[in-house]
Amino acid sequence: MKISKNAFRFCRIGVTVLAWLAFLLRSKELMVVIFLILLFSSILKIKRAPMIVLYSMTIDRLIKPKTVELDEKGMRFAHTLGSVFSGICVLLVYLNLKIAWGVVFLFALMKTISAFGYCPGEKIYSCMKNGCCSITRK
């Protein structure tokens, strides 16, 4: 599936910035927003993901976008994992557990790794799909 390269970058970086803001500001509401973005991204698939659509309907209309080829199923799997992880964060912060913001910190770290293009969720999907893994070198 091809989508705008800049829209994909906006999505990765945007969600990462929101995750760090949620952690730094201790914002439960921002964690809910992140959860909803990732949930709808997994339900609607990458082409109609909220952050992709937002960028495509605004900035991409002003400039001719370059595209990038993505594994749609891999991205859907990664967004599903992200929505589960962020959903756990939301649950923990609303339960006011002591470890809640520590888990949000770990989530923000994972999103930062993803923003740099090393998406752990997509790598897990690729390993499951291809029967190989970079850890075991099979």
Backbone bond lengths (Angstrom), bond angles and torsions (degrees), N, CA, C in turn:
res aa  C-N    CA-C-N  psi(-1)  N-CA   C-N-CA  omega(-1)  CA-C   N-CA-C  phi
1 M - - - 1.438 - - 1.516 108.15 -
2 K 1.317 116.72 133.92 1.460 121.35 178.59 1.526 109.90 -103.76
3 I 1.336 114.69 133.60 1.463 120.68 174.02 1.521 107.96 -136.96
4 S 1.309 115.66 168.86 1.459 121.16 178.46 1.525 110.35 -61.07
5 K 1.332 115.24 128.83 1.462 120.83 179.42 1.527 111.14 -60.92
6 N 1.323 116.76 -42.47 1.466 120.68 -179.32 1.530 111.96 -71.39
7 A 1.326 117.25 -33.26 1.465 120.15 176.75 1.529 109.77 -65.35
8 F 1.329 116.26 -40.74 1.462 120.84 178.30 1.534 110.00 -64.84
9 R 1.316 116.26 -42.16 1.468 121.02 177.43 1.532 110.26 -63.13
10 F 1.333 117.02 -43.72 1.463 122.15 178.30 1.522 110.95 -58.89
11 C 1.320 116.61 -41.71 1.464 121.66 179.40 1.528 110.67 -63.53
12 R 1.324 116.40 -50.80 1.475 120.61 -178.51 1.523 111.57 -60.57
13 I 1.328 115.90 -50.67 1.459 120.20 -176.43 1.526 110.78 -71.35
14 G 1.323 117.38 -39.47 1.465 121.48 -179.20 1.520 112.87 -60.25
15 V 1.317 116.61 -46.34 1.459 120.22 -179.97 1.540 110.04 -67.79
16 T 1.315 116.62 -35.93 1.470 120.33 177.58 1.525 110.73 -63.71
17 V 1.321 116.83 -45.80 1.476 120.58 178.43 1.523 110.04 -61.30
18 L 1.319 116.98 -42.55 1.467 119.93 177.97 1.530 111.24 -61.93
19 A 1.332 116.72 -39.08 1.472 120.43 179.66 1.527 110.70 -64.00
20 W 1.330 117.02 -44.01 1.465 119.29 179.17 1.526 111.47 -68.07
21 L 1.330 116.62 -37.39 1.464 119.07 176.66 1.527 110.89 -64.33
22 A 1.319 116.60 -41.60 1.467 120.34 177.67 1.522 110.18 -59.47
23 F 1.335 116.28 -43.70 1.463 119.83 179.64 1.531 111.35 -66.27
24 L 1.319 116.59 -50.55 1.467 120.42 -175.42 1.529 112.87 -66.24
25 L 1.335 116.07 -37.11 1.468 120.62 -179.25 1.526 112.66 -91.03
26 R 1.330 115.98 -4.37 1.470 121.42 -175.76 1.534 110.30 53.32
27 S 1.341 114.16 48.03 1.460 120.83 -175.18 1.526 111.71 -97.54
28 K 1.306 115.15 109.47 1.458 120.87 175.88 1.525 110.57 -65.01
29 E 1.324 115.94 -37.67 1.458 121.48 -177.78 1.532 111.63 -63.50
30 L 1.327 116.40 -41.31 1.466 119.36 177.74 1.522 111.07 -64.97
31 M 1.316 117.34 -35.17 1.463 119.86 176.78 1.527 110.72 -64.59
32 V 1.321 116.92 -36.74 1.467 120.43 176.52 1.525 109.93 -65.27
33 V 1.338 116.90 -42.09 1.469 121.13 178.70 1.529 110.13 -60.38
34 I 1.324 117.31 -45.64 1.471 121.54 178.30 1.528 110.52 -60.64
35 F 1.321 116.19 -45.47 1.464 120.73 178.01 1.526 110.72 -57.04
36 L 1.328 117.31 -46.10 1.465 120.95 -179.03 1.527 112.13 -66.05
37 I 1.334 116.81 -40.22 1.472 120.20 177.47 1.523 110.01 -59.57
38 L 1.324 116.82 -48.36 1.464 120.31 -178.37 1.530 111.98 -69.44
39 L 1.328 116.73 -38.19 1.465 120.31 178.04 1.524 111.12 -62.41
40 F 1.343 116.37 -48.94 1.459 119.30 -179.86 1.528 111.42 -68.25
41 S 1.329 117.54 -30.11 1.467 120.41 175.81 1.525 110.59 -64.42
42 S 1.320 116.94 -38.58 1.465 119.53 179.54 1.523 111.50 -74.55
43 I 1.318 117.27 -35.28 1.470 120.67 -179.84 1.534 111.10 -73.57
44 L 1.333 116.76 -45.36 1.463 121.66 -173.72 1.525 114.23 -87.52
45 K 1.318 117.83 -7.13 1.464 125.19 -176.23 1.527 110.28 72.61
46 I 1.311 115.53 166.78 1.461 122.00 -170.24 1.529 113.41 -62.21
47 K 1.298 118.32 -36.79 1.478 121.50 -176.62 1.535 111.36 -64.21
48 R 1.337 117.11 -31.80 1.467 120.85 -178.96 1.519 112.78 -113.14
49 A 1.332 117.25 18.71 1.461 121.86 177.52 1.531 109.64 -62.39
50 P 1.325 117.80 142.84 1.473 120.76 -174.17 1.530 115.08 -53.27
51 M 1.323 117.99 -46.15 1.461 120.10 -178.03 1.534 111.57 -70.63
52 I 1.317 117.48 -34.39 1.465 121.92 177.55 1.521 109.58 -66.57
53 V 1.321 116.83 -45.94 1.464 121.48 179.55 1.525 110.69 -63.72
54 L 1.327 117.31 -43.21 1.467 121.31 178.89 1.527 110.92 -56.95
55 Y 1.310 116.92 -48.47 1.463 120.69 -179.29 1.528 110.63 -67.71
56 S 1.334 116.43 -43.54 1.462 121.11 -177.62 1.527 112.04 -63.81
57 M 1.329 117.07 -34.42 1.464 120.86 -178.54 1.532 112.84 -83.15
58 T 1.315 117.13 -7.75 1.463 119.99 -178.89 1.529 110.96 -118.27
59 I 1.295 117.44 -86.84 1.460 121.99 -171.81 1.529 112.76 -65.75
60 D 1.338 117.75 -39.61 1.466 119.89 -179.79 1.523 112.43 -63.54
61 R 1.301 118.24 -18.81 1.462 120.71 177.02 1.524 111.75 -75.82
62 L 1.333 115.58 -20.29 1.457 120.15 -178.83 1.524 112.47 -88.20
63 I 1.314 116.69 -27.74 1.462 121.47 -178.94 1.521 109.56 -129.60
64 K 1.319 115.90 153.40 1.459 119.26 177.48 1.526 108.43 -75.71
65 P 1.337 117.59 117.52 1.469 119.80 -174.82 1.524 112.91 -77.61
66 K 1.330 115.05 143.95 1.460 121.63 167.71 1.517 105.80 -85.79
67 T 1.314 115.69 149.06 1.460 118.26 -176.99 1.526 111.20 -110.57
68 V 1.315 113.87 161.64 1.455 122.28 176.69 1.527 107.17 -133.86
69 E 1.335 115.45 142.39 1.463 121.68 179.33 1.528 109.05 -89.71
70 L 1.334 116.49 126.62 1.458 121.76 -179.54 1.518 110.30 -125.52
71 D 1.313 115.71 151.22 1.456 121.89 173.48 1.526 106.93 -81.72
72 E 1.323 115.87 105.51 1.471 120.60 -174.39 1.525 112.24 -59.53
73 K 1.314 117.34 -42.51 1.463 120.10 -179.44 1.529 110.82 -69.08
74 G 1.323 116.28 -38.16 1.460 120.30 177.55 1.526 111.95 -64.07
75 M 1.324 116.05 -40.95 1.464 120.46 178.78 1.533 110.55 -68.60
76 R 1.318 116.03 -37.30 1.467 119.18 178.12 1.534 110.20 -64.51
77 F 1.325 116.11 -41.66 1.462 121.08 177.00 1.523 110.23 -61.71
78 A 1.339 116.75 -45.55 1.471 121.16 179.96 1.525 111.05 -62.54
79 H 1.330 117.40 -41.56 1.467 120.33 178.70 1.528 111.06 -67.41
80 T 1.316 116.63 -34.56 1.463 120.04 176.62 1.522 110.32 -65.02
81 L 1.341 116.94 -45.93 1.465 120.15 176.03 1.525 111.33 -59.75
82 G 1.332 115.89 -43.23 1.464 120.49 178.79 1.513 112.51 -62.84
83 S 1.327 116.21 -39.28 1.470 118.43 179.66 1.529 110.88 -69.81
84 V 1.326 117.32 -35.37 1.470 120.14 176.46 1.524 109.82 -65.84
85 F 1.330 117.33 -47.20 1.467 121.92 -179.72 1.537 110.41 -62.37
86 S 1.336 117.07 -45.49 1.471 119.02 179.39 1.526 110.84 -69.24
87 G 1.336 117.66 -32.07 1.460 120.81 175.96 1.527 111.34 -64.26
88 I 1.327 116.11 -39.06 1.466 120.11 175.17 1.525 109.92 -63.42
89 C 1.335 116.31 -41.32 1.475 120.50 177.19 1.524 110.88 -59.76
90 V 1.332 116.37 -45.81 1.470 120.88 179.47 1.520 110.17 -59.95
91 L 1.320 116.40 -47.24 1.460 120.69 179.54 1.527 110.90 -58.62
92 L 1.316 117.12 -46.81 1.465 121.08 -178.27 1.529 112.47 -64.21
93 V 1.352 116.90 -42.39 1.474 117.92 -178.57 1.527 111.34 -70.68
94 Y 1.326 117.65 -33.55 1.469 119.19 177.80 1.526 112.55 -75.37
95 L 1.328 116.67 -22.09 1.466 120.17 174.03 1.529 111.21 -85.04
96 N 1.338 116.20 -4.78 1.476 123.39 179.32 1.530 112.49 56.29
97 L 1.322 116.01 39.96 1.460 119.90 176.90 1.528 110.03 -77.42
98 K 1.315 116.19 149.13 1.472 121.01 -177.15 1.523 112.64 -60.47
99 I 1.320 117.02 -34.02 1.465 120.37 -177.21 1.531 113.34 -82.73
100 A 1.320 117.77 -4.87 1.464 121.70 -171.70 1.526 113.03 -54.38
101 W 1.319 117.15 -52.67 1.474 119.05 -175.61 1.521 111.54 -73.91
102 G 1.316 117.73 -21.99 1.462 120.55 172.08 1.519 110.83 -67.44
103 V 1.331 116.33 -39.61 1.460 121.14 177.50 1.528 109.86 -68.36
104 V 1.334 116.91 -38.77 1.472 120.54 176.35 1.535 109.51 -62.29
105 F 1.334 117.26 -39.25 1.465 121.38 176.43 1.532 110.42 -59.15
106 L 1.333 117.06 -45.51 1.470 120.95 177.63 1.526 110.92 -62.36
107 F 1.327 116.56 -39.40 1.467 120.92 177.22 1.527 109.95 -62.00
108 A 1.332 117.16 -45.18 1.465 121.10 179.34 1.530 110.71 -62.32
109 L 1.327 117.42 -38.05 1.467 120.63 176.10 1.531 111.05 -62.97
110 M 1.329 116.50 -44.14 1.466 120.41 178.59 1.523 111.18 -62.95
111 K 1.318 116.84 -39.87 1.460 120.24 177.81 1.519 110.99 -66.46
112 T 1.324 117.16 -34.16 1.462 120.73 177.34 1.524 110.40 -65.65
113 I 1.317 116.82 -43.68 1.469 121.04 175.96 1.522 109.77 -59.26
114 S 1.318 116.58 -43.23 1.469 121.35 178.88 1.524 111.25 -64.23
115 A 1.323 117.17 -39.32 1.466 121.35 -178.39 1.526 111.61 -62.99
116 F 1.331 116.65 -28.53 1.460 120.47 178.11 1.528 112.24 -83.85
117 G 1.333 116.92 5.10 1.456 120.94 174.77 1.513 115.57 93.97
118 Y 1.317 117.84 6.76 1.466 121.23 179.12 1.524 109.67 -107.33
119 C 1.305 116.65 61.14 1.464 122.61 -172.97 1.532 111.49 -65.56
120 P 1.335 117.23 108.10 1.470 120.04 -179.61 1.525 112.83 -60.66
121 G 1.332 117.89 -37.69 1.457 120.89 -179.39 1.513 112.24 -63.37
122 E 1.323 116.38 -42.92 1.460 120.17 178.78 1.533 110.87 -68.28
123 K 1.323 117.23 -35.22 1.473 121.17 177.61 1.532 110.37 -65.48
124 I 1.331 116.75 -41.31 1.472 120.67 177.67 1.526 109.57 -61.93
125 Y 1.347 116.63 -44.45 1.459 120.91 179.46 1.528 110.26 -60.99
126 S 1.323 116.04 -44.64 1.458 120.74 -179.56 1.523 111.14 -61.30
127 C 1.321 116.83 -41.39 1.468 120.55 177.88 1.531 111.02 -63.98
128 M 1.326 116.21 -42.90 1.465 119.82 -179.96 1.524 110.73 -66.27
129 K 1.309 116.70 -40.08 1.464 122.09 -176.92 1.525 111.84 -71.09
130 N 1.325 116.24 -44.10 1.472 120.79 -174.60 1.515 113.64 -93.31
131 G 1.329 117.57 -6.67 1.454 120.67 179.96 1.525 112.79 69.09
132 C 1.316 116.21 23.71 1.459 119.34 178.20 1.521 109.19 -127.15
133 C 1.295 114.82 164.12 1.458 118.20 178.79 1.515 108.90 -152.18
134 S 1.300 116.58 136.24 1.462 119.88 -178.71 1.528 111.61 -69.31
135 I 1.327 117.49 -19.68 1.462 120.19 179.51 1.528 110.22 -76.46
136 T 1.321 116.37 -46.61 1.469 119.27 -177.35 1.531 112.90 -89.60
137 R 1.328 116.75 -11.94 1.472 123.28 179.41 1.528 112.44 60.69
138 K 1.324 116.75 31.84 1.469 120.01 177.48 1.505 109.38 -85.92
